[in-house]
Structures are given as structure tokens and as C-alpha cells.
């Protein structure tokens, strides 16, 4: 196959060996085994392949993350970003730093044919830490993954990885007093992550409508017993919460309550698309707040329009026009970002795939700096990364990156 020879930076030997030994039957066996581990089949397409990331590309990803962290670690970052929190969505008890951070990079090619990451989004919100743990076990059981390649950082074993996540989520509390909070968790596409999390940590997944607020304290039902909630592993996104008036509730997160947050909700806004215009880096495409753009760029077709307050690509306009922009009633709620042109980097058995790499951090209270923990990869053959752009396609979807040894 000629395609792979064009991209030596993405480790063509391992890719060729993987593709040559791949069988659909083995992939289906892997999916069946994955389902059996926690009695749940992921509701999204699990990619047929991981990706293999060479040291040169790994070094650039780490450098890109460092450039983002230079902004996030500034002492006044939260104060400067408070305008990102929409009216009526400020949650009391905000801590001074995010517990979870995700940096999403589109993998592109520069003019020399080198693979370079470009920041797509930063998020102060949890990601699929537990599903990625399961996915690693699944890929390694059924595929020829080199032993010295790892998806985790810092040389952490599976046990050390789960222990760190447990300390971040449980804090000093008993599992029965910690809940994973979500809007209709059983209906979420990413529920597999909740199931693995709850099984490994011994906590319950709870719909926000099933949490009771009484005299500033929170309770939920655990096996028929009214149980106090002391800490919340938050997976609720306000946009989704507002879209579900059918879920009657006494707790909307904005009330004063005696509870700790494992991932305070305000950080979903504080570290978000709102952060991108403040980052000066060769790994961050030109990004401006729309209301600060006094003159539209002549090459407007080279830009993408993104709402600040959206999730999973909702509301993104890949083809903005001056007329569309003029019609926006609240331009302060949008950014205009130079388009990132994902490269066709990953050879698959039915054509090349583009890829996005998410670098996943935690920042526990006893750590001086954020800890890079794991990664998440998404493969795409559509116009954008995401489920709606890849329906009916194979060798796309949720995946994992294995990094070459240093």
C-alpha cells in the first residue's frame, strides 16, 4: 500500500503489521470481550484500530500542552475567565483550580510534511478516563500492541492509574457518600464510562432528578436507604440540563449545598473555548472572540465559527459567511477560529483516516502541577470529527494512542 510509505513519521512498520494481521472476526471477538467485562456494550463505534505515535510527534504534543498550561497555571486565570460563566449558571463553592483537564489536538501536516498538532479545544471537565482503561485492556488482549508502547503517562500501571483516579474522585469520603451525577445517565452515549467508573470505585450513577436538597444538604436513595451525598463526581452539562424540563428536581447545582465537587462545574466554562484566544503558540490556530473582530478576514472561508457554550460540536459552522455573522445576536458568545485541516494520516483497510488526540490531565489537591494521565483518540473520515459525520463508516470512532518509548 503506497499511502503508508508517504507518512514515515507515523511509524509505518507498526501500522503495516497491524493492518496485515487485522481480521474482522478478531475485532468482533474484542468487542464481545469488552461487553462481557462490565455487561455493557458501548453505544458509540469503537474504532477497529488504535494509533501509534512516534517520539517526534509525542514531543510536539507535550510542547503544545505546556503552552496551554502556561496560561491555565497563571494565578489570575480563574478571575480573568469568570466572564465565561453564563448568567444564572454560577455554582457556589468553586475551587481555585480544575481537577480535570482535556486538551484536544487535530493532527495536521505542515509544509514540510511533518505531523504537527493543532489545538481544537480545551476543557475543564472529565473525559472517558475509565473507558480508556478498558479500551487499553481490550486492544492489548486481541491486537499486537508493542509492549514498550503505552497509552498512559509517567509509567503508571493499571493499579496506579485507577488508584489516582479514585483519590481524585472519592477524596476522603466513603464510596456510598460519593455519586457520579449526570442528566439521565442511563441514556447517555458515553454511559460505558460511567459503568466502569462506578464498578471500579464502588459509587453510584445518579440522575440529578434523583438528588434531594433539604436544608442545604443533599441525599440520594441507595438500595432503599436515604443516603447523604458528601462529594459529587460531576458529569452534568448545563446545556443538557436546561433542555430537560421533564426531569423534576429540587437541586439544580446553583443552590448553596454542603457538598464537595470532584470537578467543579464552573471549570467547564472557565477552561473552554473561551481560553483559546489567550494562548500564543504555534500549536494554537488563530482564534478571536467574534465581538472583538472589527474587520472580517478576507479568507473567511478558511475560518470556522464556534459557539462558546456548546458541547460535542453542536452549533459549529464550518462555512461562515459575512451574512451569517451579521445575523448573530450575541457575538460575544462566539469565537472565530482559523480552520485546522486534519491530515489523512492513518492508513486503514478502507481508506485513510484523520485523527484527533485528547491529552487527559488530573490535578489532585496534593499535586503541585497537573498530571498528564492518559489519552483519547478519535478517528474520522467525515468533514468533522464526531459521530454524526461518520455514520455508516468503519475504522472510525473512539480509539487510543500508543506512544513510542522515550
MARMAR-797741 format. One record per residue (C-alpha): x, y, z; residue number from 0. Coordinates in steps of 0.05 Angstrom, whole numbers, plus 5000, padded with zeros to 4 digits. Layout:
<<X; Y; Z>; NUM> ...
//
This chain:
<<5000; 5000; 5000>; 0> <<5031; 5065; 4977>; 1> <<4995; 5110; 5027>; 2> <<5033; 5088; 5088>; 3> <<5101; 5100; 5054>; 4> <<5084; 5174; 5049>; 5> <<5080; 5180; 5125>; 6> <<5142; 5152; 5158>; 7> <<5130; 5198; 5219>; 8> <<5070; 5156; 5240>; 9> <<5111; 5092; 5246>; 10> <<5094; 5056; 5182>; 11> <<5123; 4989; 5204>; 12> <<5076; 4981; 5262>; 13> <<5017; 5006; 5221>; 14> <<5032; 4957; 5165>; 15> <<5039; 4899; 5213>; 16> <<4974; 4917; 5248>; 17> <<4935; 4923; 5183>; 18> <<4965; 4858; 5154>; 19> <<4943; 4818; 5215>; 20> <<4875; 4850; 5226>; 21> <<4813; 4807; 5217>; 22> <<4741; 4827; 5226>; 23> <<4729; 4764; 5267>; 24> <<4783; 4785; 5317>; 25> <<4754; 4855; 5322>; 26> <<4685; 4826; 5337>; 27> <<4716; 4780; 5389>; 28> <<4747; 4841; 5422>; 29> <<4681; 4877; 5422>; 30> <<4646; 4817; 5453>; 31> <<4700; 4811; 5507>; 32> <<4695; 4885; 5522>; 33> <<4620; 4879; 5531>; 34> <<4628; 4820; 5578>; 35> <<4674; 4856; 5626>; 36> <<4621; 4902; 5654>; 37> <<4559; 4874; 5619>; 38> <<4551; 4935; 5575>; 39> <<4563; 4948; 5501>; 40> <<4587; 5018; 5484>; 41> <<4534; 5059; 5447>; 42> <<4586; 5091; 5402>; 43> <<4631; 5059; 5349>; 44> <<4696; 5034; 5379>; 45> <<4749; 5042; 5326>; 46> <<4779; 4980; 5295>; 47> <<4848; 5006; 5308>; 48> <<4889; 5047; 5357>; 49> <<4942; 5094; 5331>; 50> <<5017; 5092; 5343>; 51> <<5051; 5158; 5358>; 52> <<5125; 5168; 5346>; 53> <<5170; 5205; 5394>; 54> <<5176; 5267; 5349>; 55> <<5101; 5276; 5348>; 56> <<5096; 5259; 5422>; 57> <<5146; 5314; 5437>; 58> <<5105; 5364; 5398>; 59> <<5041; 5343; 5435>; 60> <<5076; 5353; 5502>; 61> <<5103; 5421; 5479>; 62> <<5033; 5442; 5457>; 63> <<5004; 5421; 5524>; 64> <<5058; 5461; 5560>; 65> <<5038; 5523; 5520>; 66> <<4966; 5515; 5542>; 67> <<4986; 5503; 5615>; 68> <<5027; 5567; 5616>; 69> <<4961; 5604; 5610>; 70> <<4920; 5559; 5655>; 71> <<4971; 5560; 5711>; 72> <<4973; 5635; 5717>; 73> <<4949; 5656; 5787>; 74> <<4895; 5701; 5760>; 75> <<4869; 5653; 5707>; 76> <<4802; 5638; 5741>; 77> <<4789; 5711; 5756>; 78> <<4804; 5732; 5684>; 79> <<4759; 5677; 5658>; 80> <<4698; 5688; 5702>; 81> <<4662; 5724; 5646>; 82> <<4658; 5656; 5612>; 83> <<4606; 5632; 5663>; 84> <<4536; 5647; 5634>; 85> <<4487; 5686; 5677>; 86> <<4448; 5641; 5724>; 87> <<4497; 5582; 5717>; 88> <<4549; 5600; 5770>; 89> <<4556; 5543; 5820>; 90> <<4576; 5561; 5892>; 91> <<4639; 5532; 5924>; 92> <<4686; 5540; 5864>; 93> <<4756; 5516; 5879>; 94> <<4818; 5551; 5853>; 95> <<4839; 5501; 5800>; 96> <<4809; 5449; 5755>; 97> <<4811; 5376; 5777>; 98> <<4804; 5350; 5705>; 99> <<4832; 5380; 5641>; 100> <<4828; 5357; 5568>; 101> <<4867; 5386; 5510>; 102> <<4843; 5365; 5441>; 103> <<4891; 5368; 5383>; 104> <<4877; 5358; 5309>; 105> <<4935; 5321; 5277>; 106> <<4957; 5360; 5216>; 107> <<5015; 5365; 5167>; 108> <<5059; 5426; 5158>; 109> <<5090; 5450; 5093>; 110> <<5148; 5401; 5102>; 111> <<5102; 5341; 5110>; 112> <<5115; 5337; 5185>; 113> <<5059; 5317; 5232>; 114> <<5040; 5375; 5278>; 115> <<4985; 5381; 5330>; 116> <<4937; 5440; 5329>; 117> <<4894; 5456; 5390>; 118> <<4819; 5448; 5376>; 119> <<4792; 5456; 5445>; 120> <<4809; 5457; 5519>; 121> <<4760; 5431; 5571>; 122> <<4760; 5436; 5647>; 123> <<4714; 5375; 5650>; 124> <<4722; 5299; 5659>; 125> <<4732; 5254; 5599>; 126> <<4728; 5179; 5589>; 127> <<4783; 5161; 5638>; 128> <<4752; 5094; 5655>; 129> <<4732; 5073; 5586>; 130> <<4802; 5087; 5561>; 131> <<4827; 5040; 5615>; 132> <<4780; 4985; 5589>; 133> <<4798; 5001; 5517>; 134> <<4872; 4992; 5531>; 135> <<4859; 4924; 5563>; 136> <<4816; 4904; 5503>; 137> <<4865; 4926; 5449>; 138> <<4923; 4893; 5484>; 139> <<4887; 4827; 5493>; 140> <<4868; 4819; 5420>; 141> <<4918; 4860; 5380>; 142> <<4994; 4860; 5371>; 143> <<5009; 4923; 5412>; 144> <<5084; 4931; 5425>; 145> <<5096; 4922; 5499>; 146> <<5141; 4983; 5505>; 147> <<5087; 5029; 5476>; 148> <<5039; 5059; 5527>; 149> <<4975; 5099; 5528>; 150> <<4987; 5122; 5600>; 151> <<5040; 5172; 5620>; 152> <<5091; 5171; 5676>; 153> <<5100; 5096; 5674>; 154> <<5036; 5083; 5714>; 155> <<5009; 5013; 5720>; 156> <<4935; 4997; 5714>; 157> <<4930; 4995; 5790>; 158> <<4966; 5061; 5800>; 159> <<4923; 5093; 5746>; 160> <<4858; 5071; 5780>; 161> <<4885; 5090; 5848>; 162> <<4899; 5161; 5826>; 163> <<4831; 5168; 5795>; 164> <<4800; 5141; 5858>; 165> <<4835; 5192; 5901>; 166> <<4813; 5248; 5854>; 167> <<4740; 5227; 5854>; 168> <<4729; 5199; 5924>; 169> <<4772; 5248; 5962>; 170> <<4768; 5229; 6036>; 171> <<4698; 5201; 6032>; 172> <<4667; 5132; 6034>; 173> <<4643; 5109; 5965>; 174> <<4570; 5108; 5988>; 175> <<4574; 5183; 6001>; 176> <<4602; 5199; 5932>; 177> <<4559; 5199; 5869>; 178> <<4570; 5205; 5795>; 179> <<4520; 5259; 5776>; 180> <<4491; 5264; 5706>; 181> <<4428; 5282; 5668>; 182> <<4393; 5216; 5653>; 183> <<4457; 5174; 5659>; 184> <<4426; 5111; 5631>; 185> <<4410; 5147; 5566>; 186> <<4479; 5177; 5554>; 187> <<4521; 5154; 5495>; 188> <<4582; 5151; 5540>; 189> <<4549; 5110; 5594>; 190> <<4601; 5055; 5588>; 191> <<4650; 5103; 5622>; 192> <<4601; 5113; 5680>; 193> <<4592; 5038; 5688>; 194> <<4666; 5023; 5691>; 195> <<4678; 5082; 5738>; 196> <<4622; 5060; 5786>; 197> <<4644; 4987; 5785>; 198> <<4717; 5004; 5799>; 199> <<4704; 5057; 5853>; 200> <<4641; 5029; 5885>; 201> <<4600; 5092; 5874>; 202> <<4530; 5101; 5843>; 203> <<4510; 5136; 5779>; 204> <<4453; 5183; 5797>; 205> <<4407; 5226; 5755>; 206> <<4403; 5297; 5781>; 207> <<4328; 5290; 5787>; 208> <<4340; 5235; 5840>; 209> <<4381; 5281; 5885>; 210> <<4343; 5313; 5942>; 211> <<4363; 5380; 5970>; 212> <<4339; 5392; 6042>; 213> <<4364; 5446; 6089>; 214> <<4427; 5455; 6048>; 215> <<4444; 5381; 6049>; 216> <<4440; 5330; 5992>; 217> <<4413; 5260; 5994>; 218> <<4400; 5202; 5946>; 219> <<4369; 5133; 5951>; 220> <<4419; 5076; 5958>; 221> <<4386; 5008; 5959>; 222> <<4324; 5038; 5993>; 223> <<4364; 5078; 6044>; 224> <<4365; 5154; 6045>; 225> <<4439; 5168; 6040>; 226> <<4476; 5234; 6047>; 227> <<4518; 5260; 5988>; 228> <<4585; 5289; 6011>; 229> <<4621; 5293; 5944>; 230> <<4598; 5295; 5871>; 231> <<4636; 5270; 5810>; 232> <<4603; 5318; 5762>; 233> <<4585; 5298; 5691>; 234> <<4526; 5347; 5683>; 235> <<4530; 5398; 5627>; 236> <<4484; 5457; 5636>; 237> <<4460; 5459; 5564>; 238> <<4433; 5389; 5571>; 239> <<4404; 5402; 5639>; 240> <<4366; 5462; 5613>; 241> <<4338; 5420; 5555>; 242> <<4305; 5371; 5604>; 243> <<4249; 5408; 5640>; 244> <<4214; 5340; 5644>; 245> <<4264; 5320; 5699>; 246> <<4232; 5349; 5761>; 247> <<4286; 5366; 5812>; 248> <<4299; 5402; 5877>; 249> <<4373; 5411; 5861>; 250> <<4399; 5449; 5801>; 251> <<4472; 5455; 5823>; 252> <<4467; 5531; 5832>; 253> <<4438; 5526; 5903>; 254> <<4481; 5530; 5965>; 255> <<4494; 5459; 5988>; 256> <<4543; 5425; 6036>; 257> <<4579; 5384; 5983>; 258> <<4648; 5377; 5952>; 259> <<4657; 5374; 5877>; 260> <<4703; 5326; 5841>; 261> <<4707; 5371; 5782>; 262> <<4672; 5436; 5799>; 263> <<4620; 5454; 5746>; 264> <<4646; 5525; 5736>; 265> <<4710; 5497; 5706>; 266> <<4670; 5472; 5646>; 267> <<4665; 5546; 5627>; 268> <<4729; 5575; 5657>; 269> <<4773; 5527; 5617>; 270> <<4739; 5522; 5550>; 271> <<4736; 5554; 5481>; 272> <<4737; 5619; 5520>; 273> <<4811; 5605; 5536>; 274> <<4835; 5596; 5464>; 275> <<4844; 5670; 5445>; 276> <<4892; 5679; 5504>; 277> <<4941; 5625; 5482>; 278> <<5000; 5646; 5439>; 279> <<5031; 5583; 5410>; 280> <<5050; 5554; 5342>; 281> <<5005; 5496; 5362>; 282> <<4943; 5540; 5371>; 283> <<4907; 5566; 5308>; 284> <<4889; 5640; 5305>; 285> <<4827; 5648; 5349>; 286> <<4788; 5711; 5364>; 287> <<4726; 5729; 5402>; 288> <<4675; 5746; 5349>; 289> <<4653; 5811; 5382>; 290> <<4726; 5835; 5380>; 291> <<4733; 5824; 5305>; 292> <<4728; 5893; 5275>; 293> <<4742; 5870; 5204>; 294> <<4727; 5801; 5178>; 295> <<4787; 5765; 5147>; 296> <<4789; 5765; 5071>; 297> <<4797; 5690; 5072>; 298> <<4735; 5678; 5115>; 299> <<4726; 5610; 5082>; 300> <<4790; 5590; 5120>; 301> <<4756; 5601; 5187>; 302> <<4705; 5564; 5229>; 303> <<4652; 5596; 5274>; 304> <<4643; 5563; 5342>; 305> <<4594; 5579; 5398>; 306> <<4628; 5585; 5466>; 307> <<4574; 5547; 5503>; 308> <<4565; 5482; 5466>; 309> <<4588; 5410; 5472>; 310> <<4606; 5354; 5423>; 311> <<4608; 5401; 5363>; 312> <<4538; 5428; 5370>; 313> <<4528; 5494; 5333>; 314> <<4596; 5494; 5297>; 315> <<4592; 5528; 5229>; 316> <<4646; 5503; 5181>; 317> <<4625; 5552; 5127>; 318> <<4613; 5620; 5159>; 319> <<4594; 5679; 5116>; 320> <<4591; 5754; 5129>; 321> <<4515; 5749; 5126>; 322> <<4512; 5694; 5178>; 323> <<4558; 5731; 5224>; 324> <<4519; 5796; 5218>; 325> <<4456; 5759; 5238>; 326> <<4486; 5734; 5304>; 327> <<4451; 5769; 5362>; 328> <<4504; 5755; 5415>; 329> <<4572; 5755; 5381>; 330> <<4606; 5755; 5449>; 331> <<4583; 5682; 5454>; 332> <<4624; 5660; 5393>; 333> <<4696; 5652; 5370>; 334> <<4723; 5656; 5300>; 335> <<4779; 5605; 5292>; 336> <<4826; 5590; 5235>; 337> <<4807; 5523; 5206>; 338> <<4850; 5464; 5224>; 339> <<4859; 5419; 5164>; 340> <<4866; 5348; 5191>; 341> <<4915; 5306; 5152>; 342> <<4898; 5237; 5125>; 343> <<4949; 5204; 5170>; 344> <<4923; 5136; 5189>; 345> <<4922; 5082; 5136>; 346> <<4862; 5036; 5144>; 347> <<4836; 4978; 5103>; 348> <<4783; 5022; 5071>; 349> <<4819; 5088; 5061>; 350> <<4857; 5138; 5103>; 351> <<4830; 5167; 5168>; 352> <<4841; 5233; 5202>; 353> <<4853; 5236; 5276>; 354> <<4847; 5279; 5338>; 355> <<4885; 5266; 5402>; 356> <<4860; 5286; 5470>; 357> <<4912; 5293; 5525>; 358> <<4878; 5279; 5592>; 359> <<4902; 5310; 5657>; 360> <<4883; 5308; 5730>; 361> <<4904; 5358; 5782>; 362> <<4893; 5330; 5852>; 363> <<4899; 5375; 5913>; 364> <<4965; 5345; 5935>; 365> <<4999; 5355; 5867>; 366> <<5038; 5419; 5852>; 367> <<5024; 5414; 5778>; 368> <<4973; 5378; 5734>; 369> <<4988; 5305; 5719>; 370> <<4984; 5280; 5647>; 371> <<4950; 5214; 5656>; 372> <<4921; 5184; 5592>; 373> <<4897; 5199; 5522>; 374> <<4836; 5191; 5478>; 375> <<4836; 5187; 5403>; 376> <<4780; 5197; 5353>; 377> <<4786; 5174; 5281>; 378> <<4744; 5205; 5226>; 379> <<4732; 5201; 5152>; 380> <<4680; 5256; 5151>; 381> <<4682; 5331; 5147>; 382> <<4689; 5336; 5222>; 383> <<4709; 5292; 5279>; 384> <<4646; 5264; 5310>; 385> <<4592; 5211; 5306>; 386> <<4545; 5249; 5261>; 387> <<4599; 5258; 5208>; 388> <<4619; 5184; 5207>; 389> <<4554; 5146; 5205>; 390> <<4560; 5081; 5166>; 391> <<4636; 5085; 5162>; 392> <<4686; 5036; 5191>; 393> <<4755; 5046; 5222>; 394> <<4729; 5109; 5254>; 395> <<4705; 5128; 5324>; 396> <<4733; 5123; 5394>; 397> <<4805; 5099; 5398>; 398> <<4870; 5105; 5436>; 399> <<4941; 5128; 5422>; 400> <<5001; 5085; 5439>; 401> <<5063; 5128; 5448>; 402> <<5133; 5106; 5428>; 403> <<5182; 5098; 5486>; 404> <<5227; 5157; 5501>; 405> 
//
